């Protein structure tokens, strides 16, 4: 992508309405007791991701702890649960 040089756009750093709306939104969230965090997660679109997931799943399934591990996951999971969230 080409650089826009020293030009400032509303979305990239000017003091225009986007910056003000984002600031107001963040202030409302903080007022609700929330705080921003940043986390890094695997890129599910990366080449080889699906293959690595499959490899790890097969290893986990082949473990002699697989049944106990799945029982634990089921006990702490809401997946397919009738409980309200």
N, C-alpha and C positions, 0 to 999 in steps of 0.2 A: 504494500500500500504506500502511496506517495505521501511524503510529509507535506503539511500545509504551511511550513515555514514558521514565521512568527505570528501568523494570524490566529486570533482567538475566536473560537466559536462558542455559542451558548452552551453546548454540551461538553466542551473541553477546557473550560477555565475562566470564562468571562463571569461577570457578576450579574448576569441576566437571570431571567425567571427560572431556568432549570436549576441553577445553583440554589436559589432561594427556596424552591419547592422541595428539593432534596434535603436541605437544612431543616426546613419546617417538619418534614416527615420524620427525620431522625430525632428531632426534639420531641415529637409526640411519642415516638417509641421509647425514648429514654424516660419520659414522664410516666410511662407504663411500667417502669422498672426493668426495661430491657437494655442490653448493651450490645454493640456490634462486635463480632469476632470474625476472623478469617481462618478458614481451614483449607487444607490441600487434600484432595481426594483423587483416587485413580481416574484417569481419563478413559471412560468406557468406550470412546470412539477410537482409541489408539490401536494401531495394528497389533495383533497378537493378544489383545485383552481377553477376548472370548476364549481363546485357546488356553490362556493361563488360568482363567476361572475354572474351566473344565478340568484342567490338570489338578488344581488344588481340590476341587470337589471330589474327584475320583480318589485322591489320596485320603481325604477325610472319610469318605465312605468305606474305604478299605481298612481303616483303622479298627483295632479291636475295641476301641472306645466309641465307635460310631453310634451305637444304639443309645448309650448313656448321654453322649453329646447331643443327639437329636432330642432326647427326652428333656434335657435341660433347656434347649432352644425353644421347644414347644411350651415349656412351663412359663417362660418369660415373654412369650410372643403373643401379640394380638392378631396375628395373621390367621384368617379363617375363624376368628373368635366372634361370638355373639355379644361380647361385652361392648358397652358404649365406650367411646374414646374420649 
